């Protein structure tokens, strides 16, 4: 019951994922990422343990296709899952299990993956793909969010959305952006509102984690 876009920026090597679903707290289960390792989506009957397992495999040096194959081999419910992985080298892999609820599918493109299940049709993925390509040159996190919005506008998920999340890593061990809307009548729109409020302070929160001596956020000048 989810649609997502995962991507790797070839210029900055940022990794990120934007996702929305009809159930609560998608950010707690679907998106997983780490700097200089990769980004992962565990979808449909999402099991966050698989996401943690995938990140351990990436940390051990395994590539995206091997990670997906290993998850499938060790998961008795693999046909109910949707999986996608982009590793730090830009290798990509995805799988839509046979027991996913229609419409379900995935597309692997140059530097990004779009996938979803319980959708009205492929148009949700088409909307995400087209918007991500059209925003080349814009900030990476903006491209992800705009793609998610385009997926919603192209049909989103059957029955609508309840939660959404945006997770982006740069080269630090902490997330550059980790924003979640756990329950809302229009979570993608609410994610946009939160993102616009947070956007001017992205450099502040990056700097503060490196140097806690800087001024409080309300005294900080972009």
ChimeraX commands (.cxc) that place a marker at each C-alpha (Angstrom):
marker #1 position 0.00,0.00,0.00 radius 0.5
marker #1 position 2.92,2.29,-0.73 radius 0.5
marker #1 position 4.67,4.28,-3.44 radius 0.5
marker #1 position 8.28,5.42,-3.21 radius 0.5
marker #1 position 11.25,6.85,-5.06 radius 0.5
marker #1 position 14.85,6.02,-4.12 radius 0.5
marker #1 position 17.80,7.82,-5.69 radius 0.5
marker #1 position 21.53,8.48,-5.61 radius 0.5
marker #1 position 22.95,11.80,-6.78 radius 0.5
marker #1 position 26.03,11.11,-8.95 radius 0.5
marker #1 position 27.50,14.56,-8.28 radius 0.5
marker #1 position 27.14,14.75,-4.49 radius 0.5
marker #1 position 26.72,11.03,-3.74 radius 0.5
marker #1 position 23.70,11.91,-1.60 radius 0.5
marker #1 position 21.29,9.03,-1.04 radius 0.5
marker #1 position 17.59,9.44,-0.38 radius 0.5
marker #1 position 14.07,8.13,-0.43 radius 0.5
marker #1 position 10.61,9.69,-0.40 radius 0.5
marker #1 position 7.64,7.48,0.40 radius 0.5
marker #1 position 3.92,7.58,1.19 radius 0.5
marker #1 position 1.36,4.97,2.18 radius 0.5
marker #1 position -2.19,4.39,3.34 radius 0.5
marker #1 position -1.14,3.09,6.77 radius 0.5
marker #1 position 0.40,4.85,9.76 radius 0.5
marker #1 position 4.06,5.81,10.26 radius 0.5
marker #1 position 5.60,4.75,6.95 radius 0.5
marker #1 position 8.88,6.35,8.02 radius 0.5
marker #1 position 9.30,3.75,10.77 radius 0.5
marker #1 position 9.30,0.76,8.40 radius 0.5
marker #1 position 9.90,1.48,4.73 radius 0.5
marker #1 position 12.94,3.81,4.36 radius 0.5
marker #1 position 16.48,2.86,5.39 radius 0.5
marker #1 position 19.71,4.61,4.43 radius 0.5
marker #1 position 23.22,5.41,5.55 radius 0.5
marker #1 position 25.95,7.64,4.16 radius 0.5
marker #1 position 28.44,5.89,1.87 radius 0.5
marker #1 position 26.44,2.64,2.12 radius 0.5
marker #1 position 23.14,2.88,0.31 radius 0.5
marker #1 position 19.40,3.39,0.47 radius 0.5
marker #1 position 16.74,0.70,0.85 radius 0.5
marker #1 position 12.95,0.40,0.65 radius 0.5
marker #1 position 11.08,-2.48,2.32 radius 0.5
marker #1 position 7.47,-2.26,1.15 radius 0.5
marker #1 position 4.07,-3.93,0.93 radius 0.5
marker #1 position 3.98,-6.07,4.09 radius 0.5
marker #1 position 6.93,-4.04,5.33 radius 0.5
marker #1 position 9.20,-5.57,7.96 radius 0.5
marker #1 position 11.75,-3.07,9.30 radius 0.5
marker #1 position 13.99,-5.97,10.34 radius 0.5
marker #1 position 14.62,-6.63,6.66 radius 0.5
marker #1 position 15.72,-3.03,6.24 radius 0.5
marker #1 position 18.20,-3.36,9.08 radius 0.5
marker #1 position 19.44,-6.63,7.59 radius 0.5
marker #1 position 19.88,-4.97,4.20 radius 0.5
marker #1 position 21.94,-2.17,5.74 radius 0.5
marker #1 position 24.20,-4.71,7.48 radius 0.5
marker #1 position 24.77,-6.46,4.15 radius 0.5
marker #1 position 25.69,-3.15,2.52 radius 0.5
marker #1 position 28.06,-2.42,5.39 radius 0.5
marker #1 position 29.74,-5.77,4.72 radius 0.5
marker #1 position 30.39,-4.64,1.15 radius 0.5
marker #1 position 27.67,-6.52,-0.71 radius 0.5
marker #1 position 26.17,-4.96,-3.83 radius 0.5
marker #1 position 22.52,-4.12,-4.43 radius 0.5
marker #1 position 21.56,-7.25,-6.37 radius 0.5
marker #1 position 23.16,-9.54,-3.80 radius 0.5
marker #1 position 21.34,-7.71,-1.00 radius 0.5
marker #1 position 17.95,-8.22,-2.66 radius 0.5
marker #1 position 18.69,-11.88,-3.41 radius 0.5
marker #1 position 19.80,-12.48,0.17 radius 0.5
marker #1 position 16.69,-10.85,1.61 radius 0.5
marker #1 position 14.48,-13.00,-0.60 radius 0.5
marker #1 position 16.37,-16.19,0.20 radius 0.5
marker #1 position 16.00,-15.62,3.95 radius 0.5
marker #1 position 12.42,-14.36,4.03 radius 0.5
marker #1 position 9.59,-16.95,4.07 radius 0.5
marker #1 position 7.18,-14.19,3.05 radius 0.5
marker #1 position 9.26,-12.76,0.21 radius 0.5
marker #1 position 6.42,-12.93,-2.32 radius 0.5
marker #1 position 4.45,-10.47,-0.17 radius 0.5
marker #1 position 7.28,-7.89,-0.21 radius 0.5
marker #1 position 8.50,-5.18,-2.49 radius 0.5
marker #1 position 12.21,-4.45,-2.19 radius 0.5
marker #1 position 14.53,-1.85,-3.68 radius 0.5
marker #1 position 18.21,-1.14,-3.05 radius 0.5
marker #1 position 20.70,1.41,-4.38 radius 0.5
marker #1 position 24.24,0.98,-3.11 radius 0.5
marker #1 position 26.90,3.67,-2.77 radius 0.5
marker #1 position 28.42,2.81,-6.15 radius 0.5
marker #1 position 25.07,3.40,-7.81 radius 0.5
marker #1 position 24.27,-0.25,-8.49 radius 0.5
marker #1 position 20.53,-0.87,-8.22 radius 0.5
marker #1 position 18.13,-3.76,-7.75 radius 0.5
marker #1 position 14.43,-4.16,-7.06 radius 0.5
marker #1 position 11.87,-6.92,-6.77 radius 0.5
marker #1 position 8.07,-7.07,-6.62 radius 0.5
marker #1 position 6.86,-10.31,-5.07 radius 0.5
marker #1 position 4.13,-12.28,-6.82 radius 0.5
marker #1 position 1.70,-11.93,-3.89 radius 0.5
marker #1 position 1.71,-8.11,-3.93 radius 0.5
marker #1 position -1.74,-6.57,-4.30 radius 0.5
marker #1 position -2.38,-5.15,-7.76 radius 0.5
marker #1 position -1.47,-2.84,-9.21 radius 0.5
marker #1 position 2.12,-3.36,-8.16 radius 0.5
marker #1 position 5.42,-2.90,-9.92 radius 0.5
marker #1 position 8.80,-1.22,-10.06 radius 0.5
marker #1 position 11.00,0.58,-12.57 radius 0.5
marker #1 position 14.78,0.97,-12.47 radius 0.5
marker #1 position 16.10,4.08,-14.20 radius 0.5
marker #1 position 19.42,5.93,-14.42 radius 0.5
marker #1 position 20.22,6.67,-10.77 radius 0.5
marker #1 position 16.77,6.06,-9.29 radius 0.5
marker #1 position 14.04,3.50,-8.69 radius 0.5
marker #1 position 10.28,4.04,-8.50 radius 0.5
marker #1 position 7.98,1.37,-7.12 radius 0.5
marker #1 position 4.59,0.89,-5.55 radius 0.5
marker #1 position 1.73,-1.44,-4.73 radius 0.5
marker #1 position -2.06,-1.13,-4.35 radius 0.5
marker #1 position -1.92,1.62,-6.97 radius 0.5
marker #1 position -4.56,2.53,-9.57 radius 0.5
marker #1 position -1.98,1.71,-12.24 radius 0.5
marker #1 position 1.46,2.42,-13.60 radius 0.5
marker #1 position 0.60,6.12,-13.89 radius 0.5
marker #1 position 1.73,6.68,-10.28 radius 0.5
marker #1 position 5.22,5.46,-11.16 radius 0.5
marker #1 position 5.15,7.37,-14.45 radius 0.5
marker #1 position 4.38,10.58,-12.60 radius 0.5
marker #1 position 7.28,10.11,-10.19 radius 0.5
marker #1 position 9.69,9.21,-12.97 radius 0.5
marker #1 position 8.73,12.13,-15.18 radius 0.5
marker #1 position 8.97,14.69,-12.39 radius 0.5
marker #1 position 12.30,13.45,-11.09 radius 0.5
marker #1 position 13.78,13.67,-14.57 radius 0.5
marker #1 position 12.26,17.11,-15.17 radius 0.5
marker #1 position 13.85,18.56,-12.01 radius 0.5
marker #1 position 17.46,17.73,-12.88 radius 0.5
marker #1 position 19.71,20.44,-11.45 radius 0.5
marker #1 position 17.47,21.20,-8.49 radius 0.5
marker #1 position 18.50,20.30,-4.91 radius 0.5
marker #1 position 18.40,16.53,-4.41 radius 0.5
marker #1 position 15.88,16.54,-1.56 radius 0.5
marker #1 position 13.57,18.85,-3.53 radius 0.5
marker #1 position 13.63,16.48,-6.48 radius 0.5
marker #1 position 12.62,13.55,-4.26 radius 0.5
marker #1 position 9.75,15.45,-2.68 radius 0.5
marker #1 position 8.51,16.79,-6.01 radius 0.5
marker #1 position 8.56,13.26,-7.42 radius 0.5
marker #1 position 6.50,12.03,-4.48 radius 0.5
marker #1 position 4.01,14.85,-5.03 radius 0.5
marker #1 position 3.81,13.96,-8.71 radius 0.5
marker #1 position 3.09,10.34,-7.82 radius 0.5
marker #1 position 0.27,11.46,-5.57 radius 0.5
marker #1 position -1.10,13.76,-8.26 radius 0.5
marker #1 position -0.94,10.99,-10.85 radius 0.5
marker #1 position -3.19,8.75,-8.76 radius 0.5
marker #1 position -1.20,7.94,-5.66 radius 0.5
marker #1 position -2.46,4.89,-3.87 radius 0.5
marker #1 position -5.91,3.38,-4.04 radius 0.5
marker #1 position -7.80,4.83,-1.08 radius 0.5
marker #1 position -5.38,7.72,-0.57 radius 0.5
marker #1 position -2.46,8.24,1.78 radius 0.5
marker #1 position -2.13,8.53,5.57 radius 0.5
marker #1 position 1.62,8.90,6.20 radius 0.5
marker #1 position 4.72,10.06,4.31 radius 0.5
marker #1 position 8.46,10.43,4.88 radius 0.5
marker #1 position 11.59,11.96,3.38 radius 0.5
marker #1 position 15.03,10.59,4.31 radius 0.5
marker #1 position 18.28,11.96,2.84 radius 0.5
marker #1 position 21.92,11.27,3.71 radius 0.5
marker #1 position 24.92,13.27,2.55 radius 0.5
marker #1 position 28.44,12.20,3.63 radius 0.5
marker #1 position 27.86,12.44,7.38 radius 0.5
marker #1 position 26.88,9.56,9.63 radius 0.5
marker #1 position 23.73,11.44,10.60 radius 0.5
marker #1 position 20.83,12.16,8.27 radius 0.5
marker #1 position 20.78,15.44,6.38 radius 0.5
marker #1 position 16.96,15.26,6.35 radius 0.5
marker #1 position 14.72,12.85,8.26 radius 0.5
marker #1 position 11.15,14.16,8.17 radius 0.5
marker #1 position 8.01,12.15,8.84 radius 0.5
marker #1 position 4.27,12.65,8.84 radius 0.5
marker #1 position 2.88,9.69,10.74 radius 0.5
marker #1 position -0.86,10.40,10.38 radius 0.5
marker #1 position -2.58,13.07,8.33 radius 0.5
marker #1 position -5.51,13.45,5.95 radius 0.5
marker #1 position -3.07,14.65,3.27 radius 0.5
marker #1 position 0.38,13.53,4.43 radius 0.5
marker #1 position 2.32,14.41,1.28 radius 0.5
marker #1 position 1.05,17.98,1.48 radius 0.5
marker #1 position 1.86,18.09,5.19 radius 0.5
marker #1 position 5.33,16.74,4.46 radius 0.5
marker #1 position 5.79,19.62,2.04 radius 0.5
marker #1 position 4.72,22.11,4.72 radius 0.5
marker #1 position 7.16,20.69,7.25 radius 0.5
marker #1 position 9.93,20.56,4.65 radius 0.5
marker #1 position 9.47,24.22,3.71 radius 0.5
marker #1 position 9.69,25.21,7.38 radius 0.5
marker #1 position 12.77,23.03,7.90 radius 0.5
marker #1 position 14.57,23.82,4.63 radius 0.5
marker #1 position 16.30,27.09,5.74 radius 0.5
marker #1 position 17.67,25.31,8.81 radius 0.5
marker #1 position 19.20,22.30,7.05 radius 0.5
marker #1 position 22.72,23.85,7.21 radius 0.5
marker #1 position 22.15,24.76,10.87 radius 0.5
marker #1 position 21.25,21.24,11.97 radius 0.5
marker #1 position 24.16,19.79,9.98 radius 0.5
marker #1 position 26.57,22.26,11.58 radius 0.5
marker #1 position 25.16,21.81,15.08 radius 0.5
marker #1 position 25.84,18.09,15.07 radius 0.5
marker #1 position 29.44,18.81,14.14 radius 0.5
marker #1 position 29.82,21.70,16.59 radius 0.5
marker #1 position 27.36,21.96,19.52 radius 0.5
marker #1 position 28.76,25.36,20.50 radius 0.5
marker #1 position 26.86,27.24,17.81 radius 0.5
marker #1 position 23.92,29.48,18.75 radius 0.5
marker #1 position 20.40,28.06,19.26 radius 0.5
marker #1 position 18.35,27.64,16.09 radius 0.5
marker #1 position 16.13,30.66,16.79 radius 0.5
marker #1 position 19.23,32.88,17.00 radius 0.5
marker #1 position 20.93,31.38,13.97 radius 0.5
marker #1 position 21.01,33.38,10.72 radius 0.5
marker #1 position 21.04,31.42,7.45 radius 0.5
marker link #1:1,2 radius 0.2
marker link #1:2,3 radius 0.2
marker link #1:3,4 radius 0.2
marker link #1:4,5 radius 0.2
marker link #1:5,6 radius 0.2
marker link #1:6,7 radius 0.2
marker link #1:7,8 radius 0.2
marker link #1:8,9 radius 0.2
marker link #1:9,10 radius 0.2
marker link #1:10,11 radius 0.2
marker link #1:11,12 radius 0.2
marker link #1:12,13 radius 0.2
marker link #1:13,14 radius 0.2
marker link #1:14,15 radius 0.2
marker link #1:15,16 radius 0.2
marker link #1:16,17 radius 0.2
marker link #1:17,18 radius 0.2
marker link #1:18,19 radius 0.2
marker link #1:19,20 radius 0.2
marker link #1:20,21 radius 0.2
marker link #1:21,22 radius 0.2
marker link #1:22,23 radius 0.2
marker link #1:23,24 radius 0.2
marker link #1:24,25 radius 0.2
marker link #1:25,26 radius 0.2
marker link #1:26,27 radius 0.2
marker link #1:27,28 radius 0.2
marker link #1:28,29 radius 0.2
marker link #1:29,30 radius 0.2
marker link #1:30,31 radius 0.2
marker link #1:31,32 radius 0.2
marker link #1:32,33 radius 0.2
marker link #1:33,34 radius 0.2
marker link #1:34,35 radius 0.2
marker link #1:35,36 radius 0.2
marker link #1:36,37 radius 0.2
marker link #1:37,38 radius 0.2
marker link #1:38,39 radius 0.2
marker link #1:39,40 radius 0.2
marker link #1:40,41 radius 0.2
marker link #1:41,42 radius 0.2
marker link #1:42,43 radius 0.2
marker link #1:43,44 radius 0.2
marker link #1:44,45 radius 0.2
marker link #1:45,46 radius 0.2
marker link #1:46,47 radius 0.2
marker link #1:47,48 radius 0.2
marker link #1:48,49 radius 0.2
marker link #1:49,50 radius 0.2
marker link #1:50,51 radius 0.2
marker link #1:51,52 radius 0.2
marker link #1:52,53 radius 0.2
marker link #1:53,54 radius 0.2
marker link #1:54,55 radius 0.2
marker link #1:55,56 radius 0.2
marker link #1:56,57 radius 0.2
marker link #1:57,58 radius 0.2
marker link #1:58,59 radius 0.2
marker link #1:59,60 radius 0.2
marker link #1:60,61 radius 0.2
marker link #1:61,62 radius 0.2
marker link #1:62,63 radius 0.2
marker link #1:63,64 radius 0.2
marker link #1:64,65 radius 0.2
marker link #1:65,66 radius 0.2
marker link #1:66,67 radius 0.2
marker link #1:67,68 radius 0.2
marker link #1:68,69 radius 0.2
marker link #1:69,70 radius 0.2
marker link #1:70,71 radius 0.2
marker link #1:71,72 radius 0.2
marker link #1:72,73 radius 0.2
marker link #1:73,74 radius 0.2
marker link #1:74,75 radius 0.2
marker link #1:75,76 radius 0.2
marker link #1:76,77 radius 0.2
marker link #1:77,78 radius 0.2
marker link #1:78,79 radius 0.2
marker link #1:79,80 radius 0.2
marker link #1:80,81 radius 0.2
marker link #1:81,82 radius 0.2
marker link #1:82,83 radius 0.2
marker link #1:83,84 radius 0.2
marker link #1:84,85 radius 0.2
marker link #1:85,86 radius 0.2
marker link #1:86,87 radius 0.2
marker link #1:87,88 radius 0.2
marker link #1:88,89 radius 0.2
marker link #1:89,90 radius 0.2
marker link #1:90,91 radius 0.2
marker link #1:91,92 radius 0.2
marker link #1:92,93 radius 0.2
marker link #1:93,94 radius 0.2
marker link #1:94,95 radius 0.2
marker link #1:95,96 radius 0.2
marker link #1:96,97 radius 0.2
marker link #1:97,98 radius 0.2
marker link #1:98,99 radius 0.2
marker link #1:99,100 radius 0.2
marker link #1:100,101 radius 0.2
marker link #1:101,102 radius 0.2
marker link #1:102,103 radius 0.2
marker link #1:103,104 radius 0.2
marker link #1:104,105 radius 0.2
marker link #1:105,106 radius 0.2
marker link #1:106,107 radius 0.2
marker link #1:107,108 radius 0.2
marker link #1:108,109 radius 0.2
marker link #1:109,110 radius 0.2
marker link #1:110,111 radius 0.2
marker link #1:111,112 radius 0.2
marker link #1:112,113 radius 0.2
marker link #1:113,114 radius 0.2
marker link #1:114,115 radius 0.2
marker link #1:115,116 radius 0.2
marker link #1:116,117 radius 0.2
marker link #1:117,118 radius 0.2
marker link #1:118,119 radius 0.2
marker link #1:119,120 radius 0.2
marker link #1:120,121 radius 0.2
marker link #1:121,122 radius 0.2
marker link #1:122,123 radius 0.2
marker link #1:123,124 radius 0.2
marker link #1:124,125 radius 0.2
marker link #1:125,126 radius 0.2
marker link #1:126,127 radius 0.2
marker link #1:127,128 radius 0.2
marker link #1:128,129 radius 0.2
marker link #1:129,130 radius 0.2
marker link #1:130,131 radius 0.2
marker link #1:131,132 radius 0.2
marker link #1:132,133 radius 0.2
marker link #1:133,134 radius 0.2
marker link #1:134,135 radius 0.2
marker link #1:135,136 radius 0.2
marker link #1:136,137 radius 0.2
marker link #1:137,138 radius 0.2
marker link #1:138,139 radius 0.2
marker link #1:139,140 radius 0.2
marker link #1:140,141 radius 0.2
marker link #1:141,142 radius 0.2
marker link #1:142,143 radius 0.2
marker link #1:143,144 radius 0.2
marker link #1:144,145 radius 0.2
marker link #1:145,146 radius 0.2
marker link #1:146,147 radius 0.2
marker link #1:147,148 radius 0.2
marker link #1:148,149 radius 0.2
marker link #1:149,150 radius 0.2
marker link #1:150,151 radius 0.2
marker link #1:151,152 radius 0.2
marker link #1:152,153 radius 0.2
marker link #1:153,154 radius 0.2
marker link #1:154,155 radius 0.2
marker link #1:155,156 radius 0.2
marker link #1:156,157 radius 0.2
marker link #1:157,158 radius 0.2
marker link #1:158,159 radius 0.2
marker link #1:159,160 radius 0.2
marker link #1:160,161 radius 0.2
marker link #1:161,162 radius 0.2
marker link #1:162,163 radius 0.2
marker link #1:163,164 radius 0.2
marker link #1:164,165 radius 0.2
marker link #1:165,166 radius 0.2
marker link #1:166,167 radius 0.2
marker link #1:167,168 radius 0.2
marker link #1:168,169 radius 0.2
marker link #1:169,170 radius 0.2
marker link #1:170,171 radius 0.2
marker link #1:171,172 radius 0.2
marker link #1:172,173 radius 0.2
marker link #1:173,174 radius 0.2
marker link #1:174,175 radius 0.2
marker link #1:175,176 radius 0.2
marker link #1:176,177 radius 0.2
marker link #1:177,178 radius 0.2
marker link #1:178,179 radius 0.2
marker link #1:179,180 radius 0.2
marker link #1:180,181 radius 0.2
marker link #1:181,182 radius 0.2
marker link #1:182,183 radius 0.2
marker link #1:183,184 radius 0.2
marker link #1:184,185 radius 0.2
marker link #1:185,186 radius 0.2
marker link #1:186,187 radius 0.2
marker link #1:187,188 radius 0.2
marker link #1:188,189 radius 0.2
marker link #1:189,190 radius 0.2
marker link #1:190,191 radius 0.2
marker link #1:191,192 radius 0.2
marker link #1:192,193 radius 0.2
marker link #1:193,194 radius 0.2
marker link #1:194,195 radius 0.2
marker link #1:195,196 radius 0.2
marker link #1:196,197 radius 0.2
marker link #1:197,198 radius 0.2
marker link #1:198,199 radius 0.2
marker link #1:199,200 radius 0.2
marker link #1:200,201 radius 0.2
marker link #1:201,202 radius 0.2
marker link #1:202,203 radius 0.2
marker link #1:203,204 radius 0.2
marker link #1:204,205 radius 0.2
marker link #1:205,206 radius 0.2
marker link #1:206,207 radius 0.2
marker link #1:207,208 radius 0.2
marker link #1:208,209 radius 0.2
marker link #1:209,210 radius 0.2
marker link #1:210,211 radius 0.2
marker link #1:211,212 radius 0.2
marker link #1:212,213 radius 0.2
marker link #1:213,214 radius 0.2
marker link #1:214,215 radius 0.2
marker link #1:215,216 radius 0.2
marker link #1:216,217 radius 0.2
marker link #1:217,218 radius 0.2
marker link #1:218,219 radius 0.2
marker link #1:219,220 radius 0.2
marker link #1:220,221 radius 0.2
marker link #1:221,222 radius 0.2
view
